[in-house]
Amino acid sequence: MEVDPARNMRIVRIRSSNGGTTANRGVGLWTAGILVLFAALLALAAIRWQTVLTCLAGFLVDTQPPQRADLIVVLGGDFWGPRVVTGAELAKQHYAPVALLSGPPFQGRPQGEMAIDFLAQKGYARDLFEVFSSAAQSTIAEANDLRGELARRHVKRVLLVTTSYHSRRAKIVLTLFCPGVQFISIPSPDLHFHVAEWWKDDKSRTLFFSEWSKIFGTVFLSYPRYLISGSNGSAPSAVAKDGSRLR
């Protein structure tokens, strides 16, 4: 029986063509599905843009319930206000043996010393607090300085106190640069940052863009640079190109 080569070639072509058509159809359906999903997300964002923006601002505020810890750390920057009062209340309620008041010097004195004077006037016992003086001018530099102190104290869990809008970034920074320690974020209130409709307020708008840009700078620039350097010394202390503080 003779075999017709031309006929066999036509059969192979038909089969290949069908297979290619099926594959192309599958890719086309997958692409169309992605486009539909993307369009739906854009439509949702367009319709609910206020909700999306509010959620982005709300993400900056990391609030967790307090729990027993080895130490309370109050980051520097607010030694006569809600931040140190929040730390003092946690110490008064015995969530940790002591509250460590961090911060650079101010007018020749460590911020922590002035904070203790302020808190003592409000009736808090001085033995609830200890001072950690640091020359750091950024959150990253402050975390780098604190890492050694936390290791010296052998702490494993810390209640981290800072201002509300700064709480998410502070926890990210401390977690990255102080490995092996669990940080529980207990933010203090701030009258200058409004999560709802923040885009209508100049101060809130400035804080929103500042915090988000510094979060991205920390995660994608400063921390990878620190890892690549392989150094256990000082971590990068700035992200902003204009040289502004990253507190």
N, C-alpha and C positions, 0 to 999 in steps of 0.2 A: 504493500500500500504506500503510495507516494504522499509525502508530507509537503504541503504548500507553505514555503517559508514566508511568502508575502502575507498569507492569511494569519499565520502565527504572530507576525510582527504587528498586524492590525489589532489582534486580541490583546497583546501586551500593552499597546498604546492606549487602548480603551480602558483597560484596568488601571494603568498608571494615571490616566486622566481622571477617572472616577475617584481614585484615592487622593489625588491632589486637590480635587474639588471639595472633597469631604474635609480635608485638613484645612484648606483655605476658609471653608464655611465656618469651621470651629474657631479659627483665629478671628474671623470677622465677628462672630457672635460674642466672643470674649471681649474684643475691643469695644464693640457697641455697648456691652454691659458696663464696662468701665466708664465710658463716656456718659451713659445714662446716670450712673451713680455720681459722677463728678458734677453733672448738671443739677442733680437733685440736691447735692450738698451746697452748691452755689445758690440755688433757689432758696434753700432753707436759711442760708446765711443772709441772703438779701431780705428775706421776710422777717427773720429773727435776729437781725444784726445787733440790736441792743442787748439781747440775751447773751449772744456770743461774747460781746465786749465785756459785759458784766462778769461772765464766767472767767474770762482771762484775768480780770482784776482780782476776782475772788481767789484765783489760784495762788496769787502772791501771798495771801494770808494763810499760813499753815497753823491751824489750831488743833491741838491734841489735848485730851484730858490729862491732868497731872497724875503722876504715880510716883511711888517711892523710887528714889534715885540715890546715887552716891554723892552727887554734887549738883548745886544750882549754879549756872554760869549766866551772869548778866553782862551782855556785851556793852562796850563803852559807847558814849555818845549822848547819854541822857542821864546825868547824875543828880538832877533835881526834878525829876518828873515821873511819869507813869511807869517807865521801864524799871527803875530801881524799886519803886513801890510794889510792883508785881513780884519781883524777886523776893522782896522782904516778906510779903504775905505768904509765899510758898515756904520760906524758911520758918516763919512763925508757926505755920501749920505742920512743921516737921516732915516735909516731903524729902528733905535731905539734911544731913548734919550741919551744913553751912552753905551760905551763898557767896560765891566768888565774884567780886565786882571788878570787872576788867575795864581797861581804858587807858589812853595816853595821859601824860601830865597836862594840867590846865593851870596856868598862872603859877607854875613852879611846884605844884602839888599833884600827886596822883588823883585822878578823878574818883577812884574808889574811896579815898579818905574823905573827900568832900561829900560823897554820897552817904557815907556812914554818919557824918555830922548831921546831914539833912534828915536821915531816917531816925536818928536818935531823938531829934527834936519832935518827931511825930510819934514817939513812944516805943519804937522798936529797940530791942536789946542789942547792944553793940556786939556781943559775942555771937550773934547770928551771922556775922559777916567777916569776910577776909578780903584783902586787897590784892589784886594782881595788876601790877603796873606794866604797861607795854607801850612802846613808842610807835606801834603800828598805826598807820593812817588809812588802812583799808580792811575790809572784812577778811580777805585772803591772808594778809599779813598778820592780822590778829589771830586767825585760826592757826597759822604756822607757829606763832609764839605760844599759843595755848597748848599745842600738841605735846610739848615737853612737860608742861605742868600737869596735864591730865595723866601722862604716863607716870610721872613721879608719884602722883597720888593713887595710882592703880585703879582709876575709876572705869567703870564699864557702862554706866548709864548716867546721863546728864540731862537735867531740865534746862533747856536753852531759852533764855528770855531776851527778847529784843522787840523793836517796834513792829506793829502789825504788818505793814507793807514790806518790811525787810525780812520777815520771818521765814518765808520760803527760801529765799536766796541764802540766808544765814545757815539754815539747816543743810542745804545742798553743799555749801562751802565747808562747813565743819565736818560733815560726813565724808567728803572727799579727802580733805587734808588731815583729818584726825581719824584714820581707820581704826577699827576695833572698838569704837565707842558708839553706843546707841544714844542718839539725841532726840529728846522729846520736846517739841516746840510749844512754848507757852507764850504767845505774843501779848504785848501790852497794847492798850488802845491808842489810837492816834487821831487827833481831831482834824489833821490836815489831809487825810486820805479817805476818799469816799468810794467804796466799791461800786455802788449804784450810780450810774450816770457820771462816772469819773471824767468823761470827755468834756463835760460842761464846766469843769473847775480847773483853773490854771495849775494850781499846786498839785492836785491829784493827777492831772495829765502829765506833768513833769515827772512825778514819782513813778507813774506807770511805765513810761518809756525808759526811764533810767533803770528801774529794776529788771525789766525784761531784757534790755540790752546787756546788762551786767551778768544776768543768768546765762545768756548765750555766750558771752565772753568767757565766763568761768568754765563752762562745760566744754566748749569747743576750742578755746585758745589757752587759757592759763593752766588748766589741769593737764591737758595733753602735753603742754610744754614742760610742766613740772615732772611728769612721768618720763618723758624722753630724756630730760636732764639726768635722771637717775640720782638726784641729789636728795639727801636727807636734811639739807640746810634750809635756808630761807626760800620760801615759795614766792612766785611772782606776786607782787603786791598791787598791780594795777592792770586794768584791762582797757579802760577808756582811752582812746587815742588822744584826747585833749588833756590828758594828765589828771583828770579829776579823780577824787577819791571814790573808792568802790564800797564805801560803808553802807 
